[in-house]
């Protein structure tokens, strides 16, 4: 078996630009969660606030989390020159076009292998996503499992 630990993704926004994005691995997932966990907790707390300053602070934390995602997952960007220098993930974040930064962010997030709901759940202390409920709909039993004396029904 041959496995490539990166994916090459072509820009949909600007032809000729490609993103080299690291694929998810167990250790990389742990590393990512450690990197963003505290910021994400603070962001969620501030998003629940009622003051405009709380919302502003939450938006700033979200922007920082997005930057961390790109720094964590974007290995290379090809086909983009910024101020006469070949673009790097750092330069893209600092001086690059925002639409390309956002596209790179989406490419990184897609490689994490998580849906939007799963990404929100990853902000909790657990990095594993084991189901906590049975799959499917629950229906009421026709007769109780226990009788009035507390014995198993029957």
N, C-alpha and C positions, 0 to 999 in steps of 0.2 A: 504494500500500500504506500502511496505517496500522498503526503498531506502538505498543503501550502498554508502557512499560518497567517497569510494576508490575502486580502481580496483586492483586485484592481477594479475600480468603479469609474466609469466614464461620466463626466458631467453632463447633465441634461440641460443645464443652463447655458454653458459655454462650450461649444465643440472644441476639442483639442486638449481639454484639461482632464486629467485623470487623478483620482484619489487612491492612494495605497492605504488600505485600512486593515488594522490588525483584527483577526478573528478572535472570538471569545474562547477562552480556555478556563479551566477551573481556577488556576492561580490568578489569571487576569481578572476574573469576576470578583474574587476576594479583594484584589488590589483596588479595583474600581469602587467597590462598596465602601472600603475603608476611606478612600479619597473623598467621596461625596456625602457620606452618611451624616455627619454633623451639620454640614451646610443644608442638606435636605430637611433635616429635622427643624432647624431654625426657620427655613423657608415656609414649611407647612404651618408652623406656629404663627408666623407673621401673616400668612395668607388668611388665617382665621380672624385676624384683628379687624377692628372697625375703623381705626384711624387711617387717614390717607398716608401718613408716614410709615405705618406698618406695611401697607401695600407697596409703597415705593421700595422699602427695604427688602421685601419679599422678591420684587422684580429684580433688584440688584443681585440678590443671592441666586436667583434662577439664571441670570446671565453668567455669573461666575461658575455655576455648575455646568452650564453649556460649554464654557471655555475649557473647563477641566475635562469634559468628555472628549473634546477635539484634541487636546494635548495628549490625552491617554490613548486614543485610538487611531488618530491620523498619523501614519508613519511618513508619508511623502505626498506632495502635490506636484504633479508634472504639468508643464505647459503654461505656467503662470509666472510672469516676471513682475516683481513689485519694486518700483524705484530702481530699476537696473539690476536687481538681484533675483536669482531663482527663489521662488516662494518656498517657505518652510511652514509647518503648522503654526509656529510662533508668529512668524511674519503675517500669515493669513489672518490670525486673530488680531494682531496689532494694527496692520495697515491695509489689509486686503478688502475687497468688496464684500459688503455684508451678505449679499445674496449667495456668494460662493462659500462664505463661512457657514451659513445656514444649511447649504447643500451638503457640505462636508460633515456637519453635525448630524444630519439625517442619515448619511452613509454610515457613520460610526454607530449610531443608535440601531440601525438595521442589523449591523453585524453583532450587536450584543445578543440578538436572538430573542428579544423580549418585546411583547406588545406594549402599548401605552399603559394599559392597566397593570401589567406585570412590572413595568418600570416604576410605577407609583408604589407598588407593593415592595419593591426592592429598597425603598427608602426606609423601611422598617428594619429593626435590628437583625432579623433573620434574612440570610441571603439565599435560602433555599425556598422552593415553591412547592411544598407538599400540600395536597388538598386537605382542608380541614373539615369538609363536609362531603357526604356521599354525592356522587354525580346523579343527576336526574331529579324528578319531582317526587316529593313525599306525599303520601295520601294517608288519611286517618284510617286506623284499623276498624274493622266492623264491630269487634267486641274487645273490651279491655284485656290486656295481657295479665292483669292482676284482679283477683276478686276482692270483695269487701273485707275479708279477713286478712288480706295481704298475701294469700297463697297465689301460686302461679295459676292463672285462669284455665278453665277447661270445662 
